[in-house]
């Protein structure tokens, strides 16, 4: 089992290229790119929380989509993300304060409780200075 994972949520700005792209290339976000580099430097896992697909590895291929996790979708999403999250002992969920991510927070918190993953939340980070 991997020890620690950095997690952040997806973004609205996506590469519109047709077909499948690696998740790390599909999302156009300084936040995601900075945290991905941080995970590599730390030797941590890295997952992107997609409102459509759940927890994605950066090397997973995804199509373009436009979907934000809705409150009524939280129970199904919790079931979907418990597996990938449960592969870690601990996770840090990074988010930008002021973003409308209440559904993502509720889902990740509940999944962490169900999988006994120690979850830390970071509402900001010195590496997250760029806007999206």
C-alpha positions as CSV (number, residue, x, y, z in Angstrom):
1,X,0.0,0.0,0.0
2,X,1.3,3.5,-0.9
3,X,1.7,5.7,2.1
4,X,0.5,9.2,1.1
5,X,-1.5,10.7,-1.7
6,X,-2.0,14.3,-2.8
7,X,-5.5,14.9,-4.1
8,X,-7.2,18.0,-5.7
9,X,-10.4,18.5,-7.7
10,X,-10.7,19.0,-11.4
11,X,-11.2,22.3,-13.1
12,X,-13.5,23.9,-15.6
13,X,-10.8,24.8,-18.1
14,X,-10.0,21.7,-20.1
15,X,-8.1,21.0,-23.3
16,X,-10.9,20.7,-25.9
17,X,-9.0,18.2,-28.1
18,X,-11.2,15.4,-29.4
19,X,-10.8,11.9,-28.2
20,X,-8.9,10.8,-25.1
21,X,-6.2,12.7,-23.3
22,X,-4.2,11.9,-20.2
23,X,-6.0,13.5,-17.2
24,X,-2.9,15.6,-16.4
25,X,-3.0,17.0,-19.9
26,X,-6.8,17.4,-20.2
27,X,-7.0,19.8,-17.2
28,X,-5.6,23.3,-17.8
29,X,-4.9,24.3,-14.2
30,X,-1.9,25.8,-12.5
31,X,-3.2,24.3,-9.2
32,X,-3.3,20.8,-10.6
33,X,0.1,21.1,-12.4
34,X,1.8,22.5,-9.2
35,X,0.4,19.8,-7.0
36,X,1.4,17.1,-9.5
37,X,5.0,18.4,-9.5
38,X,4.8,18.5,-5.6
39,X,3.6,14.9,-5.5
40,X,6.5,13.8,-7.8
41,X,9.1,15.7,-5.7
42,X,7.7,14.2,-2.5
43,X,7.3,10.7,-3.9
44,X,3.6,10.8,-3.1
45,X,0.7,9.5,-5.1
46,X,-1.4,12.0,-7.0
47,X,-5.1,11.9,-7.8
48,X,-7.5,14.3,-9.5
49,X,-11.1,14.3,-8.2
50,X,-13.3,14.5,-11.2
51,X,-17.0,15.3,-10.8
52,X,-17.7,12.9,-13.7
53,X,-15.2,10.1,-13.2
54,X,-14.2,10.0,-9.6
55,X,-10.5,9.8,-8.5
56,X,-8.2,9.8,-11.5
57,X,-4.5,9.0,-11.8
58,X,-2.7,11.6,-13.9
59,X,-2.0,9.0,-16.6
60,X,-5.6,7.9,-17.0
61,X,-7.1,8.9,-20.4
62,X,-10.4,10.8,-20.3
63,X,-12.6,12.6,-22.9
64,X,-13.5,16.2,-22.7
65,X,-16.5,16.7,-20.4
66,X,-18.2,19.5,-18.4
67,X,-19.7,18.2,-15.2
68,X,-19.5,19.4,-11.6
69,X,-20.4,17.0,-8.8
70,X,-23.9,17.6,-7.7
71,X,-25.2,17.0,-4.1
72,X,-27.6,14.2,-5.2
73,X,-24.6,12.4,-6.8
74,X,-22.6,12.3,-3.6
75,X,-23.7,8.8,-2.4
76,X,-22.8,7.1,-5.7
77,X,-19.5,9.1,-5.9
78,X,-18.5,8.0,-2.4
79,X,-18.9,4.4,-3.5
80,X,-16.8,5.1,-6.7
81,X,-13.9,6.8,-4.9
82,X,-13.5,4.5,-1.9
83,X,-11.5,1.9,-3.9
84,X,-8.8,4.3,-5.2
85,X,-8.6,6.3,-2.0
86,X,-8.4,3.1,0.1
87,X,-5.0,2.3,-1.5
88,X,-3.4,4.9,0.7
89,X,-2.8,5.3,4.4
90,X,-3.1,9.1,4.3
91,X,-4.2,11.8,1.8
92,X,-4.0,15.5,1.6
93,X,-6.9,17.2,-0.2
94,X,-5.9,20.6,-1.6
95,X,-8.4,23.2,-2.6
96,X,-8.6,26.8,-3.3
97,X,-10.7,28.7,-0.8
98,X,-13.8,30.3,-2.3
99,X,-14.2,27.6,-5.0
100,X,-17.7,26.0,-4.9
101,X,-16.6,22.4,-4.0
102,X,-18.8,21.5,-1.0
103,X,-20.0,18.3,-2.8
104,X,-16.3,17.3,-3.4
105,X,-15.4,17.9,0.2
106,X,-18.4,15.9,1.6
107,X,-17.6,13.0,-0.7
108,X,-13.9,12.9,0.0
109,X,-14.4,13.2,3.8
110,X,-17.0,10.4,3.9
111,X,-14.9,8.2,1.7
112,X,-11.8,8.8,3.9
113,X,-13.9,7.9,7.0
114,X,-15.2,4.7,5.4
115,X,-11.7,3.6,4.2
116,X,-9.9,4.7,7.4
117,X,-7.6,6.9,5.4
118,X,-6.2,9.8,7.4
119,X,-7.4,12.9,5.5
120,X,-5.8,16.3,5.8
121,X,-7.4,19.3,4.1
122,X,-5.4,22.3,2.9
123,X,-7.4,25.3,1.9
124,X,-4.4,27.0,0.4
125,X,-0.8,26.4,-0.4
126,X,2.2,28.6,-1.2
127,X,2.5,26.6,-4.5
128,X,-1.0,27.6,-5.5
129,X,-0.5,31.3,-6.4
130,X,-1.9,31.2,-9.9
131,X,-5.4,31.6,-10.9
132,X,-7.2,29.2,-13.2
